[in-house]
Amino acid sequence: MGPATIIIFLLGIANFAINRAVFDSGHPLLVRLPAASQALGSRFALGSEFAVLFFALLLSVRGWPGYAWAYGVYTAFNAGAAWLILSRRV
């Protein structure tokens, strides 16, 4: 396990925390959804986040350390979108 794998793993933890913060924020767009859609949407979002993390880790371990950069950019976009949602700019 190299440094790229560790970086991707730590960024993955950050992405899960970002997603949870957005879903727990009570943003008006999320509150308007029916309860079933909220639960299903959060599960799907966390499931897709896990899939992206899993494949980034898999590719990193298989000798593609450049995916650490790609996952870092992905995390930056997630953080930017979360900031817009949590600061009520959207």
Secondary structure, DSSP 4 states (H G I P E B T S, - for coil): --HHHHHHHHHHHHHHHHHHHHHTS--HHHHTS-HHHHHHHHHHHHHHHHHHHHHHHHHHHTT-TTHHHHHHHHHHHHHHHHHHHHTT--
